[in-house]
Amino acid sequence: MDNQLSTINYQLSTINHQLSTINHQPSTINHQPSTINHQLSTINYQLSTINYQLSTINLRRTE
């Protein structure tokens, strides 16, 4: 009997851990778009900087 209770407690503990992990997943998934948007914004800024540098180079070449 004690052994069965111990096994059941272990199984419940495992299930609780799995549920905790599952509950955390939506939070992680919800955070991803924000991270992706930030990365895209950074890339956009970098491209803008590169465009500015290229236009500056082109201006110098035409002078």
Protein Blocks (a to p, Z undefined) as FASTA:
>chain_A
ZZmmmmmmmmmmmmmmmmmmmmmmmmmmmmmmmmmmmmmmmmmmmmmmmmmmmmmmmmmm
mZZ
